[in-house]
Amino acid sequence: MSKPIESCHIGVGLRIRIIREALDMTQGDLAKRVGLTRVSVTNIEIGRQRLLLHTVEQFAKALGTTPKNLLKGIWL
């Protein structure tokens, strides 16, 4: 039985996707910048794959933002 997707993971994944698309960056481009596969980026963006803290920092740097901005407002 798989664990349910938590809203915080969906929220940060959505924010990553929004910023990535605003930068006209593909999932493959972002994957190369953070050292993951495109499938992992896809899963992170839909909240299926959880992010580790150091990965949040890598995503923020690759997207030209801060970890604080990526995580802002995701916990309700």
Buried (B, 14 or more C-beta within 10 A) or exposed (E): EEEEBEEBBBBBBBBBBEBBEEEEBEBEBBBBBBEBEBEBBBBBBBBBBBBEEEBBBBBBEBBEBEBEEBBEEBEE
